[in-house]
Amino acid sequence: MLNDFACVVKECHAVFRSVLLRIHERKGIAYHEQDSLNTLMANLMARGVISAEYAHKFHFLSNVLESEIFLPMAPEKSHHHYAMMLRISEELACSIYYLTERSIFFLTQRAEEDSVAP
């Protein structure tokens, strides 16, 4: 279960990040490869692609996807970390996946609406 959960978070992070980078490229917004998800969101807000309210809402998802606690298990992780990871349920993985999916849908739609605006 831990590996499955870590895979869900890793895949959600990769897809969410690629969507943000694609929007940056389409809008001509400068970014750096090492920028965090929150930095990429702040860039979109600064350029008017999303409002400050939505940037704040996406802040939670960005923090979850980039949280160290959700990284795949490494041999040096303590027993305490392992026990904590066991408490994370499949429902949480599904929630993270759903939240990522809905966020990507919203951002993609918002970026497209912005492109067709006069």
DABEL-V679840 format. One record per backbone hydrogen bond with DSSP energy under -1.0 kcal/mol. CO is the residue of the C=O (numbers start at 1). NH is the residue of the N-H. E is the energy in kcal/mol with one decimal. If there is no record, write none. Layout:
CO,NH,E + CO,NH,E
//
This chain:
1,5,-2.9 + 2,6,-2.7 + 3,7,-2.3 + 4,8,-2.4 + 5,9,-2.4 + 6,10,-2.6 + 7,11,-2.9 + 8,12,-2.7 + 9,13,-2.6 + 10,14,-2.4 + 11,15,-2.6 + 12,16,-2.8 + 13,17,-2.7 + 14,18,-2.2 + 15,19,-2.2 + 16,20,-2.3 + 17,21,-2.7 + 18,22,-2.3 + 19,23,-2.4 + 20,24,-2.3 + 21,25,-2.6 + 22,26,-2.7 + 23,27,-2.3 + 24,29,-3.0 + 32,35,-2.1 + 36,40,-2.3 + 37,41,-2.4 + 38,42,-2.3 + 39,43,-2.1 + 40,44,-1.8 + 41,45,-2.4 + 42,46,-2.7 + 43,47,-1.6 + 44,49,-2.5 + 45,48,-1.5 + 51,55,-2.4 + 52,56,-2.2 + 53,57,-1.8 + 54,58,-2.4 + 58,62,-2.6 + 59,63,-2.4 + 60,64,-2.4 + 61,65,-2.8 + 62,66,-1.7 + 64,67,-1.0 + 67,70,-1.1 + 68,71,-1.5 + 74,77,-2.0 + 78,82,-2.0 + 79,83,-2.8 + 80,84,-2.3 + 81,85,-2.4 + 82,86,-1.8 + 85,88,-1.2 + 89,93,-1.3 + 90,94,-2.3 + 91,95,-2.5 + 92,96,-2.6 + 93,97,-2.3 + 94,98,-2.8 + 95,99,-2.8 + 96,100,-2.4 + 97,101,-2.7 + 98,102,-2.7 + 99,103,-2.2 + 100,104,-2.6 + 101,105,-2.2 + 102,106,-2.6 + 103,107,-2.9 + 104,108,-2.6 + 105,109,-2.4 + 106,110,-3.0 + 107,111,-2.5 + 108,112,-2.1 + 109,113,-2.8 + 110,114,-2.2 + 111,115,-1.3 + 112,116,-1.4
//
